[in-house]
Amino acid sequence: MNVRWEQFDLDSGVWTKPAAATKQKRLQRVPISGATAQLLRALHSTVLADHPWVFPGDAEGKPVQEINRF
């Protein structure tokens, strides 16, 4: 839920997870499929482009806090 747009390189198809977000506490590069990249591009071209979070929450400047209310 805390993923930011800046973590994605949609042209290369890579999601770079920061060390703080991984169990091993190391930077991790995760390949994403073409379909996933296409979906993220579509999301980013909508209202979500104004937010740093892929899943923006109700509170300004914060990501979604609970998936059930999303």
mmJSON file of the N, C-alpha and C atoms, coordinates in Angstrom:
{"data_MODEL":{"atom_site":{
"group_PDB":["ATOM","ATOM","ATOM","ATOM","ATOM","ATOM","ATOM","ATOM","ATOM","ATOM","ATOM","ATOM","ATOM","ATOM","ATOM","ATOM","ATOM","ATOM","ATOM","ATOM","ATOM","ATOM","ATOM","ATOM","ATOM","ATOM","ATOM","ATOM","ATOM","ATOM","ATOM","ATOM","ATOM","ATOM","ATOM","ATOM","ATOM","ATOM","ATOM","ATOM","ATOM","ATOM","ATOM","ATOM","ATOM","ATOM","ATOM","ATOM","ATOM","ATOM","ATOM","ATOM","ATOM","ATOM","ATOM","ATOM","ATOM","ATOM","ATOM","ATOM","ATOM","ATOM","ATOM","ATOM","ATOM","ATOM","ATOM","ATOM","ATOM","ATOM","ATOM","ATOM","ATOM","ATOM","ATOM","ATOM","ATOM","ATOM","ATOM","ATOM","ATOM","ATOM","ATOM","ATOM","ATOM","ATOM","ATOM","ATOM","ATOM","ATOM","ATOM","ATOM","ATOM","ATOM","ATOM","ATOM","ATOM","ATOM","ATOM","ATOM","ATOM","ATOM","ATOM","ATOM","ATOM","ATOM","ATOM","ATOM","ATOM","ATOM","ATOM","ATOM","ATOM","ATOM","ATOM","ATOM","ATOM","ATOM","ATOM","ATOM","ATOM","ATOM","ATOM","ATOM","ATOM","ATOM","ATOM","ATOM","ATOM","ATOM","ATOM","ATOM","ATOM","ATOM","ATOM","ATOM","ATOM","ATOM","ATOM","ATOM","ATOM","ATOM","ATOM","ATOM","ATOM","ATOM","ATOM","ATOM","ATOM","ATOM","ATOM","ATOM","ATOM","ATOM","ATOM","ATOM","ATOM","ATOM","ATOM","ATOM","ATOM","ATOM","ATOM","ATOM","ATOM","ATOM","ATOM","ATOM","ATOM","ATOM","ATOM","ATOM","ATOM","ATOM","ATOM","ATOM","ATOM","ATOM","ATOM","ATOM","ATOM","ATOM","ATOM","ATOM","ATOM","ATOM","ATOM","ATOM","ATOM","ATOM","ATOM","ATOM","ATOM","ATOM","ATOM","ATOM","ATOM","ATOM","ATOM","ATOM","ATOM","ATOM","ATOM","ATOM","ATOM","ATOM","ATOM","ATOM","ATOM","ATOM"],
"id":[1,2,3,4,5,6,7,8,9,10,11,12,13,14,15,16,17,18,19,20,21,22,23,24,25,26,27,28,29,30,31,32,33,34,35,36,37,38,39,40,41,42,43,44,45,46,47,48,49,50,51,52,53,54,55,56,57,58,59,60,61,62,63,64,65,66,67,68,69,70,71,72,73,74,75,76,77,78,79,80,81,82,83,84,85,86,87,88,89,90,91,92,93,94,95,96,97,98,99,100,101,102,103,104,105,106,107,108,109,110,111,112,113,114,115,116,117,118,119,120,121,122,123,124,125,126,127,128,129,130,131,132,133,134,135,136,137,138,139,140,141,142,143,144,145,146,147,148,149,150,151,152,153,154,155,156,157,158,159,160,161,162,163,164,165,166,167,168,169,170,171,172,173,174,175,176,177,178,179,180,181,182,183,184,185,186,187,188,189,190,191,192,193,194,195,196,197,198,199,200,201,202,203,204,205,206,207,208,209,210],
"type_symbol":["N","C","C","N","C","C","N","C","C","N","C","C","N","C","C","N","C","C","N","C","C","N","C","C","N","C","C","N","C","C","N","C","C","N","C","C","N","C","C","N","C","C","N","C","C","N","C","C","N","C","C","N","C","C","N","C","C","N","C","C","N","C","C","N","C","C","N","C","C","N","C","C","N","C","C","N","C","C","N","C","C","N","C","C","N","C","C","N","C","C","N","C","C","N","C","C","N","C","C","N","C","C","N","C","C","N","C","C","N","C","C","N","C","C","N","C","C","N","C","C","N","C","C","N","C","C","N","C","C","N","C","C","N","C","C","N","C","C","N","C","C","N","C","C","N","C","C","N","C","C","N","C","C","N","C","C","N","C","C","N","C","C","N","C","C","N","C","C","N","C","C","N","C","C","N","C","C","N","C","C","N","C","C","N","C","C","N","C","C","N","C","C","N","C","C","N","C","C","N","C","C","N","C","C","N","C","C","N","C","C"],
"label_atom_id":["N","CA","C","N","CA","C","N","CA","C","N","CA","C","N","CA","C","N","CA","C","N","CA","C","N","CA","C","N","CA","C","N","CA","C","N","CA","C","N","CA","C","N","CA","C","N","CA","C","N","CA","C","N","CA","C","N","CA","C","N","CA","C","N","CA","C","N","CA","C","N","CA","C","N","CA","C","N","CA","C","N","CA","C","N","CA","C","N","CA","C","N","CA","C","N","CA","C","N","CA","C","N","CA","C","N","CA","C","N","CA","C","N","CA","C","N","CA","C","N","CA","C","N","CA","C","N","CA","C","N","CA","C","N","CA","C","N","CA","C","N","CA","C","N","CA","C","N","CA","C","N","CA","C","N","CA","C","N","CA","C","N","CA","C","N","CA","C","N","CA","C","N","CA","C","N","CA","C","N","CA","C","N","CA","C","N","CA","C","N","CA","C","N","CA","C","N","CA","C","N","CA","C","N","CA","C","N","CA","C","N","CA","C","N","CA","C","N","CA","C","N","CA","C","N","CA","C","N","CA","C","N","CA","C","N","CA","C","N","CA","C","N","CA","C"],
"label_alt_id":[null,null,null,null,null,null,null,null,null,null,null,null,null,null,null,null,null,null,null,null,null,null,null,null,null,null,null,null,null,null,null,null,null,null,null,null,null,null,null,null,null,null,null,null,null,null,null,null,null,null,null,null,null,null,null,null,null,null,null,null,null,null,null,null,null,null,null,null,null,null,null,null,null,null,null,null,null,null,null,null,null,null,null,null,null,null,null,null,null,null,null,null,null,null,null,null,null,null,null,null,null,null,null,null,null,null,null,null,null,null,null,null,null,null,null,null,null,null,null,null,null,null,null,null,null,null,null,null,null,null,null,null,null,null,null,null,null,null,null,null,null,null,null,null,null,null,null,null,null,null,null,null,null,null,null,null,null,null,null,null,null,null,null,null,null,null,null,null,null,null,null,null,null,null,null,null,null,null,null,null,null,null,null,null,null,null,null,null,null,null,null,null,null,null,null,null,null,null,null,null,null,null,null,null,null,null,null,null,null,null],
"label_comp_id":["MET","MET","MET","ASN","ASN","ASN","VAL","VAL","VAL","ARG","ARG","ARG","TRP","TRP","TRP","GLU","GLU","GLU","GLN","GLN","GLN","PHE","PHE","PHE","ASP","ASP","ASP","LEU","LEU","LEU","ASP","ASP","ASP","SER","SER","SER","GLY","GLY","GLY","VAL","VAL","VAL","TRP","TRP","TRP","THR","THR","THR","LYS","LYS","LYS","PRO","PRO","PRO","ALA","ALA","ALA","ALA","ALA","ALA","ALA","ALA","ALA","THR","THR","THR","LYS","LYS","LYS","GLN","GLN","GLN","LYS","LYS","LYS","ARG","ARG","ARG","LEU","LEU","LEU","GLN","GLN","GLN","ARG","ARG","ARG","VAL","VAL","VAL","PRO","PRO","PRO","ILE","ILE","ILE","SER","SER","SER","GLY","GLY","GLY","ALA","ALA","ALA","THR","THR","THR","ALA","ALA","ALA","GLN","GLN","GLN","LEU","LEU","LEU","LEU","LEU","LEU","ARG","ARG","ARG","ALA","ALA","ALA","LEU","LEU","LEU","HIS","HIS","HIS","SER","SER","SER","THR","THR","THR","VAL","VAL","VAL","LEU","LEU","LEU","ALA","ALA","ALA","ASP","ASP","ASP","HIS","HIS","HIS","PRO","PRO","PRO","TRP","TRP","TRP","VAL","VAL","VAL","PHE","PHE","PHE","PRO","PRO","PRO","GLY","GLY","GLY","ASP","ASP","ASP","ALA","ALA","ALA","GLU","GLU","GLU","GLY","GLY","GLY","LYS","LYS","LYS","PRO","PRO","PRO","VAL","VAL","VAL","GLN","GLN","GLN","GLU","GLU","GLU","ILE","ILE","ILE","ASN","ASN","ASN","ARG","ARG","ARG","PHE","PHE","PHE"],
"label_asym_id":["A","A","A","A","A","A","A","A","A","A","A","A","A","A","A","A","A","A","A","A","A","A","A","A","A","A","A","A","A","A","A","A","A","A","A","A","A","A","A","A","A","A","A","A","A","A","A","A","A","A","A","A","A","A","A","A","A","A","A","A","A","A","A","A","A","A","A","A","A","A","A","A","A","A","A","A","A","A","A","A","A","A","A","A","A","A","A","A","A","A","A","A","A","A","A","A","A","A","A","A","A","A","A","A","A","A","A","A","A","A","A","A","A","A","A","A","A","A","A","A","A","A","A","A","A","A","A","A","A","A","A","A","A","A","A","A","A","A","A","A","A","A","A","A","A","A","A","A","A","A","A","A","A","A","A","A","A","A","A","A","A","A","A","A","A","A","A","A","A","A","A","A","A","A","A","A","A","A","A","A","A","A","A","A","A","A","A","A","A","A","A","A","A","A","A","A","A","A","A","A","A","A","A","A","A","A","A","A","A","A"],
"label_entity_id":["1","1","1","1","1","1","1","1","1","1","1","1","1","1","1","1","1","1","1","1","1","1","1","1","1","1","1","1","1","1","1","1","1","1","1","1","1","1","1","1","1","1","1","1","1","1","1","1","1","1","1","1","1","1","1","1","1","1","1","1","1","1","1","1","1","1","1","1","1","1","1","1","1","1","1","1","1","1","1","1","1","1","1","1","1","1","1","1","1","1","1","1","1","1","1","1","1","1","1","1","1","1","1","1","1","1","1","1","1","1","1","1","1","1","1","1","1","1","1","1","1","1","1","1","1","1","1","1","1","1","1","1","1","1","1","1","1","1","1","1","1","1","1","1","1","1","1","1","1","1","1","1","1","1","1","1","1","1","1","1","1","1","1","1","1","1","1","1","1","1","1","1","1","1","1","1","1","1","1","1","1","1","1","1","1","1","1","1","1","1","1","1","1","1","1","1","1","1","1","1","1","1","1","1","1","1","1","1","1","1"],
"label_seq_id":[1,1,1,2,2,2,3,3,3,4,4,4,5,5,5,6,6,6,7,7,7,8,8,8,9,9,9,10,10,10,11,11,11,12,12,12,13,13,13,14,14,14,15,15,15,16,16,16,17,17,17,18,18,18,19,19,19,20,20,20,21,21,21,22,22,22,23,23,23,24,24,24,25,25,25,26,26,26,27,27,27,28,28,28,29,29,29,30,30,30,31,31,31,32,32,32,33,33,33,34,34,34,35,35,35,36,36,36,37,37,37,38,38,38,39,39,39,40,40,40,41,41,41,42,42,42,43,43,43,44,44,44,45,45,45,46,46,46,47,47,47,48,48,48,49,49,49,50,50,50,51,51,51,52,52,52,53,53,53,54,54,54,55,55,55,56,56,56,57,57,57,58,58,58,59,59,59,60,60,60,61,61,61,62,62,62,63,63,63,64,64,64,65,65,65,66,66,66,67,67,67,68,68,68,69,69,69,70,70,70],
"pdbx_PDB_ins_code":[null,null,null,null,null,null,null,null,null,null,null,null,null,null,null,null,null,null,null,null,null,null,null,null,null,null,null,null,null,null,null,null,null,null,null,null,null,null,null,null,null,null,null,null,null,null,null,null,null,null,null,null,null,null,null,null,null,null,null,null,null,null,null,null,null,null,null,null,null,null,null,null,null,null,null,null,null,null,null,null,null,null,null,null,null,null,null,null,null,null,null,null,null,null,null,null,null,null,null,null,null,null,null,null,null,null,null,null,null,null,null,null,null,null,null,null,null,null,null,null,null,null,null,null,null,null,null,null,null,null,null,null,null,null,null,null,null,null,null,null,null,null,null,null,null,null,null,null,null,null,null,null,null,null,null,null,null,null,null,null,null,null,null,null,null,null,null,null,null,null,null,null,null,null,null,null,null,null,null,null,null,null,null,null,null,null,null,null,null,null,null,null,null,null,null,null,null,null,null,null,null,null,null,null,null,null,null,null,null,null],
"Cartn_x":[0.814,0.0,0.868,2.123,3.0,3.861,3.443,4.254,4.077,5.194,5.202,5.483,4.98,5.204,6.684,7.482,8.909,9.655,9.037,9.676,9.575,8.755,8.54,9.286,9.924,10.468,9.63,8.566,7.605,8.166,9.12,9.736,10.594,11.291,12.137,11.384,10.215,9.434,10.027,10.438,11.066,10.449,10.191,9.766,10.935,11.46,12.576,12.017,12.045,11.534,12.642,12.355,13.384,13.745,14.951,15.441,14.518,13.963,13.088,11.81,11.461,10.22,10.438,11.676,11.947,12.365,12.113,12.452,13.967,14.718,16.174,16.839,16.053,16.562,17.598,17.356,18.202,17.312,17.832,17.13,16.818,15.623,15.219,14.591,15.027,14.455,13.598,12.307,11.334,10.836,10.968,10.423,8.897,8.299,6.838,6.471,5.329,4.895,4.476,4.407,3.943,2.525,1.684,0.295,0.241,1.099,1.152,1.622,2.661,3.172,2.093,1.342,0.267,-0.82,-1.189,-2.194,-1.707,-0.457,0.09,0.159,0.511,0.513,-0.887,-1.892,-3.277,-3.69,-3.335,-3.652,-2.945,-1.694,-0.908,-1.393,-2.003,-2.48,-3.83,-4.413,-5.684,-5.407,-6.352,-6.254,-5.082,-4.7,-3.641,-2.286,-2.136,-0.856,-0.497,-1.478,-1.236,-0.737,-0.769,-0.393,0.934,1.776,3.02,2.787,1.626,1.312,0.511,0.771,-0.016,-1.432,-1.551,-2.852,-3.039,-3.434,-3.57,-4.727,-4.544,-5.574,-6.452,-7.348,-8.247,-7.502,-6.529,-5.757,-4.769,-4.707,-3.822,-2.367,-1.683,-0.268,0.053,-0.943,-0.701,-1.286,-0.68,-1.235,-2.471,-3.154,-4.314,-3.826,-4.597,-4.186,-4.784,-5.961,-6.633,-7.265,-6.936,-7.393,-8.91,-9.525,-10.967,-11.763,-11.232,-11.938,-11.557,-10.569,-10.106,-11.197],
"Cartn_y":[-1.186,0.0,1.265,1.14,2.298,2.496,1.973,2.081,3.467,4.03,5.352,5.207,6.159,6.145,6.168,6.877,7.019,5.691,4.664,3.358,2.541,2.978,2.214,2.808,1.945,2.304,1.507,2.126,1.418,1.108,1.89,1.62,0.356,0.161,-1.032,-2.197,-1.92,-2.974,-3.429,-2.457,-2.794,-1.961,-2.636,-1.98,-2.068,-0.945,-0.913,-0.669,-1.727,-1.646,-1.131,-0.101,0.424,-0.59,-0.475,-1.403,-1.44,-0.314,-0.252,-1.072,-1.394,-2.116,-3.609,-4.073,-5.488,-6.191,-7.484,-8.277,-8.339,-8.378,-8.475,-7.12,-6.052,-4.68,-4.323,-4.83,-4.513,-4.051,-3.14,-2.679,-3.893,-3.954,-5.1,-4.605,-5.158,-4.827,-5.995,-5.71,-6.739,-6.487,-7.484,-7.295,-7.286,-6.442,-6.423,-6.761,-7.366,-7.788,-6.582,-6.792,-5.746,-5.311,-6.263,-5.943,-5.088,-5.39,-4.599,-3.186,-3.062,-1.74,-0.943,-1.604,-0.932,-0.448,-1.273,-0.896,0.291,0.251,1.35,2.641,2.545,3.744,4.344,3.492,3.969,4.636,4.038,4.64,5.981,6.026,7.245,8.38,8.075,9.119,9.698,9.139,9.651,10.62,10.765,11.651,11.259,9.997,9.521,10.147,10.767,11.382,12.526,13.095,14.202,13.737,12.446,11.899,11.154,11.21,10.447,8.955,8.608,7.217,6.565,5.296,4.552,4.351,4.158,3.996,5.124,6.317,7.445,7.226,7.701,7.566,8.8,8.791,9.919,11.139,10.896,11.998,12.516,13.802,14.428,14.068,13.583,13.278,11.934,11.095,9.783,8.687,7.479,6.37,5.8,4.922,4.247,3.508,3.57,2.974,1.587,1.354,0.087,-0.37,-1.557,-2.058,-2.285,-2.602,-2.837,-1.594,-0.419,0.828,1.412,0.848,1.352,1.142],
"Cartn_z":[0.0,0.0,0.0,0.375,0.467,-0.771,-1.889,-3.104,-3.736,-4.18,-4.811,-6.301,-7.072,-8.517,-8.863,-8.075,-8.363,-8.278,-7.692,-7.576,-8.868,-9.803,-11.029,-12.211,-12.973,-14.281,-15.276,-15.749,-16.592,-17.972,-18.436,-19.737,-19.683,-18.567,-18.409,-17.778,-17.211,-16.572,-15.252,-14.413,-13.137,-12.015,-10.905,-9.679,-8.713,-8.282,-7.347,-5.95,-5.153,-3.788,-2.885,-2.084,-1.184,-0.095,0.411,1.436,2.656,3.033,4.213,4.029,2.79,2.523,2.279,2.424,2.168,3.45,3.487,4.662,4.881,3.78,3.868,4.111,4.106,4.274,3.214,1.991,0.841,-0.305,-1.105,-2.3,-3.179,-3.705,-4.511,-5.803,-6.918,-8.221,-8.683,-8.872,-9.221,-10.635,-11.53,-12.874,-12.834,-13.669,-13.787,-15.225,-15.389,-16.725,-17.564,-18.855,-19.765,-19.444,-19.06,-18.706,-17.44,-16.486,-15.258,-15.558,-16.374,-16.755,-17.484,-18.349,-19.093,-18.127,-17.171,-16.181,-15.335,-14.907,-14.113,-14.922,-16.204,-17.067,-17.145,-17.304,-17.383,-16.071,-14.939,-13.64,-13.47,-13.868,-13.675,-14.566,-15.683,-16.594,-16.147,-15.096,-14.572,-13.424,-12.575,-11.42,-10.517,-10.543,-9.657,-9.964,-11.102,-11.463,-10.521,-9.848,-8.924,-7.557,-7.308,-6.007,-6.113,-5.081,-5.107,-4.881,-4.309,-3.979,-5.109,-5.375,-6.36,-5.832,-4.516,-3.866,-2.852,-3.311,-2.384,-1.415,-0.195,0.828,0.909,1.876,2.1,2.626,3.492,4.072,3.018,2.894,1.902,2.199,1.18,1.304,1.917,2.125,2.728,1.849,1.911,1.15,1.849,1.16,1.758,3.009,4.075,5.344,5.586,5.045,5.27,3.96,3.539,2.247,2.23,3.365,3.411,3.076,3.423,3.152,1.802,1.138,-0.131,-1.155],
"occupancy":[1.0,1.0,1.0,1.0,1.0,1.0,1.0,1.0,1.0,1.0,1.0,1.0,1.0,1.0,1.0,1.0,1.0,1.0,1.0,1.0,1.0,1.0,1.0,1.0,1.0,1.0,1.0,1.0,1.0,1.0,1.0,1.0,1.0,1.0,1.0,1.0,1.0,1.0,1.0,1.0,1.0,1.0,1.0,1.0,1.0,1.0,1.0,1.0,1.0,1.0,1.0,1.0,1.0,1.0,1.0,1.0,1.0,1.0,1.0,1.0,1.0,1.0,1.0,1.0,1.0,1.0,1.0,1.0,1.0,1.0,1.0,1.0,1.0,1.0,1.0,1.0,1.0,1.0,1.0,1.0,1.0,1.0,1.0,1.0,1.0,1.0,1.0,1.0,1.0,1.0,1.0,1.0,1.0,1.0,1.0,1.0,1.0,1.0,1.0,1.0,1.0,1.0,1.0,1.0,1.0,1.0,1.0,1.0,1.0,1.0,1.0,1.0,1.0,1.0,1.0,1.0,1.0,1.0,1.0,1.0,1.0,1.0,1.0,1.0,1.0,1.0,1.0,1.0,1.0,1.0,1.0,1.0,1.0,1.0,1.0,1.0,1.0,1.0,1.0,1.0,1.0,1.0,1.0,1.0,1.0,1.0,1.0,1.0,1.0,1.0,1.0,1.0,1.0,1.0,1.0,1.0,1.0,1.0,1.0,1.0,1.0,1.0,1.0,1.0,1.0,1.0,1.0,1.0,1.0,1.0,1.0,1.0,1.0,1.0,1.0,1.0,1.0,1.0,1.0,1.0,1.0,1.0,1.0,1.0,1.0,1.0,1.0,1.0,1.0,1.0,1.0,1.0,1.0,1.0,1.0,1.0,1.0,1.0,1.0,1.0,1.0,1.0,1.0,1.0,1.0,1.0,1.0,1.0,1.0,1.0],
"B_iso_or_equiv":[0.0,0.0,0.0,0.0,0.0,0.0,0.0,0.0,0.0,0.0,0.0,0.0,0.0,0.0,0.0,0.0,0.0,0.0,0.0,0.0,0.0,0.0,0.0,0.0,0.0,0.0,0.0,0.0,0.0,0.0,0.0,0.0,0.0,0.0,0.0,0.0,0.0,0.0,0.0,0.0,0.0,0.0,0.0,0.0,0.0,0.0,0.0,0.0,0.0,0.0,0.0,0.0,0.0,0.0,0.0,0.0,0.0,0.0,0.0,0.0,0.0,0.0,0.0,0.0,0.0,0.0,0.0,0.0,0.0,0.0,0.0,0.0,0.0,0.0,0.0,0.0,0.0,0.0,0.0,0.0,0.0,0.0,0.0,0.0,0.0,0.0,0.0,0.0,0.0,0.0,0.0,0.0,0.0,0.0,0.0,0.0,0.0,0.0,0.0,0.0,0.0,0.0,0.0,0.0,0.0,0.0,0.0,0.0,0.0,0.0,0.0,0.0,0.0,0.0,0.0,0.0,0.0,0.0,0.0,0.0,0.0,0.0,0.0,0.0,0.0,0.0,0.0,0.0,0.0,0.0,0.0,0.0,0.0,0.0,0.0,0.0,0.0,0.0,0.0,0.0,0.0,0.0,0.0,0.0,0.0,0.0,0.0,0.0,0.0,0.0,0.0,0.0,0.0,0.0,0.0,0.0,0.0,0.0,0.0,0.0,0.0,0.0,0.0,0.0,0.0,0.0,0.0,0.0,0.0,0.0,0.0,0.0,0.0,0.0,0.0,0.0,0.0,0.0,0.0,0.0,0.0,0.0,0.0,0.0,0.0,0.0,0.0,0.0,0.0,0.0,0.0,0.0,0.0,0.0,0.0,0.0,0.0,0.0,0.0,0.0,0.0,0.0,0.0,0.0,0.0,0.0,0.0,0.0,0.0,0.0],
"pdbx_formal_charge":[null,null,null,null,null,null,null,null,null,null,null,null,null,null,null,null,null,null,null,null,null,null,null,null,null,null,null,null,null,null,null,null,null,null,null,null,null,null,null,null,null,null,null,null,null,null,null,null,null,null,null,null,null,null,null,null,null,null,null,null,null,null,null,null,null,null,null,null,null,null,null,null,null,null,null,null,null,null,null,null,null,null,null,null,null,null,null,null,null,null,null,null,null,null,null,null,null,null,null,null,null,null,null,null,null,null,null,null,null,null,null,null,null,null,null,null,null,null,null,null,null,null,null,null,null,null,null,null,null,null,null,null,null,null,null,null,null,null,null,null,null,null,null,null,null,null,null,null,null,null,null,null,null,null,null,null,null,null,null,null,null,null,null,null,null,null,null,null,null,null,null,null,null,null,null,null,null,null,null,null,null,null,null,null,null,null,null,null,null,null,null,null,null,null,null,null,null,null,null,null,null,null,null,null,null,null,null,null,null,null],
"auth_seq_id":[1,1,1,2,2,2,3,3,3,4,4,4,5,5,5,6,6,6,7,7,7,8,8,8,9,9,9,10,10,10,11,11,11,12,12,12,13,13,13,14,14,14,15,15,15,16,16,16,17,17,17,18,18,18,19,19,19,20,20,20,21,21,21,22,22,22,23,23,23,24,24,24,25,25,25,26,26,26,27,27,27,28,28,28,29,29,29,30,30,30,31,31,31,32,32,32,33,33,33,34,34,34,35,35,35,36,36,36,37,37,37,38,38,38,39,39,39,40,40,40,41,41,41,42,42,42,43,43,43,44,44,44,45,45,45,46,46,46,47,47,47,48,48,48,49,49,49,50,50,50,51,51,51,52,52,52,53,53,53,54,54,54,55,55,55,56,56,56,57,57,57,58,58,58,59,59,59,60,60,60,61,61,61,62,62,62,63,63,63,64,64,64,65,65,65,66,66,66,67,67,67,68,68,68,69,69,69,70,70,70],
"auth_comp_id":["MET","MET","MET","ASN","ASN","ASN","VAL","VAL","VAL","ARG","ARG","ARG","TRP","TRP","TRP","GLU","GLU","GLU","GLN","GLN","GLN","PHE","PHE","PHE","ASP","ASP","ASP","LEU","LEU","LEU","ASP","ASP","ASP","SER","SER","SER","GLY","GLY","GLY","VAL","VAL","VAL","TRP","TRP","TRP","THR","THR","THR","LYS","LYS","LYS","PRO","PRO","PRO","ALA","ALA","ALA","ALA","ALA","ALA","ALA","ALA","ALA","THR","THR","THR","LYS","LYS","LYS","GLN","GLN","GLN","LYS","LYS","LYS","ARG","ARG","ARG","LEU","LEU","LEU","GLN","GLN","GLN","ARG","ARG","ARG","VAL","VAL","VAL","PRO","PRO","PRO","ILE","ILE","ILE","SER","SER","SER","GLY","GLY","GLY","ALA","ALA","ALA","THR","THR","THR","ALA","ALA","ALA","GLN","GLN","GLN","LEU","LEU","LEU","LEU","LEU","LEU","ARG","ARG","ARG","ALA","ALA","ALA","LEU","LEU","LEU","HIS","HIS","HIS","SER","SER","SER","THR","THR","THR","VAL","VAL","VAL","LEU","LEU","LEU","ALA","ALA","ALA","ASP","ASP","ASP","HIS","HIS","HIS","PRO","PRO","PRO","TRP","TRP","TRP","VAL","VAL","VAL","PHE","PHE","PHE","PRO","PRO","PRO","GLY","GLY","GLY","ASP","ASP","ASP","ALA","ALA","ALA","GLU","GLU","GLU","GLY","GLY","GLY","LYS","LYS","LYS","PRO","PRO","PRO","VAL","VAL","VAL","GLN","GLN","GLN","GLU","GLU","GLU","ILE","ILE","ILE","ASN","ASN","ASN","ARG","ARG","ARG","PHE","PHE","PHE"],
"auth_asym_id":["A","A","A","A","A","A","A","A","A","A","A","A","A","A","A","A","A","A","A","A","A","A","A","A","A","A","A","A","A","A","A","A","A","A","A","A","A","A","A","A","A","A","A","A","A","A","A","A","A","A","A","A","A","A","A","A","A","A","A","A","A","A","A","A","A","A","A","A","A","A","A","A","A","A","A","A","A","A","A","A","A","A","A","A","A","A","A","A","A","A","A","A","A","A","A","A","A","A","A","A","A","A","A","A","A","A","A","A","A","A","A","A","A","A","A","A","A","A","A","A","A","A","A","A","A","A","A","A","A","A","A","A","A","A","A","A","A","A","A","A","A","A","A","A","A","A","A","A","A","A","A","A","A","A","A","A","A","A","A","A","A","A","A","A","A","A","A","A","A","A","A","A","A","A","A","A","A","A","A","A","A","A","A","A","A","A","A","A","A","A","A","A","A","A","A","A","A","A","A","A","A","A","A","A","A","A","A","A","A","A"],
"auth_atom_id":["N","CA","C","N","CA","C","N","CA","C","N","CA","C","N","CA","C","N","CA","C","N","CA","C","N","CA","C","N","CA","C","N","CA","C","N","CA","C","N","CA","C","N","CA","C","N","CA","C","N","CA","C","N","CA","C","N","CA","C","N","CA","C","N","CA","C","N","CA","C","N","CA","C","N","CA","C","N","CA","C","N","CA","C","N","CA","C","N","CA","C","N","CA","C","N","CA","C","N","CA","C","N","CA","C","N","CA","C","N","CA","C","N","CA","C","N","CA","C","N","CA","C","N","CA","C","N","CA","C","N","CA","C","N","CA","C","N","CA","C","N","CA","C","N","CA","C","N","CA","C","N","CA","C","N","CA","C","N","CA","C","N","CA","C","N","CA","C","N","CA","C","N","CA","C","N","CA","C","N","CA","C","N","CA","C","N","CA","C","N","CA","C","N","CA","C","N","CA","C","N","CA","C","N","CA","C","N","CA","C","N","CA","C","N","CA","C","N","CA","C","N","CA","C","N","CA","C","N","CA","C","N","CA","C","N","CA","C","N","CA","C","N","CA","C"],
"pdbx_PDB_model_num":[1,1,1,1,1,1,1,1,1,1,1,1,1,1,1,1,1,1,1,1,1,1,1,1,1,1,1,1,1,1,1,1,1,1,1,1,1,1,1,1,1,1,1,1,1,1,1,1,1,1,1,1,1,1,1,1,1,1,1,1,1,1,1,1,1,1,1,1,1,1,1,1,1,1,1,1,1,1,1,1,1,1,1,1,1,1,1,1,1,1,1,1,1,1,1,1,1,1,1,1,1,1,1,1,1,1,1,1,1,1,1,1,1,1,1,1,1,1,1,1,1,1,1,1,1,1,1,1,1,1,1,1,1,1,1,1,1,1,1,1,1,1,1,1,1,1,1,1,1,1,1,1,1,1,1,1,1,1,1,1,1,1,1,1,1,1,1,1,1,1,1,1,1,1,1,1,1,1,1,1,1,1,1,1,1,1,1,1,1,1,1,1,1,1,1,1,1,1,1,1,1,1,1,1,1,1,1,1,1,1]
}}}
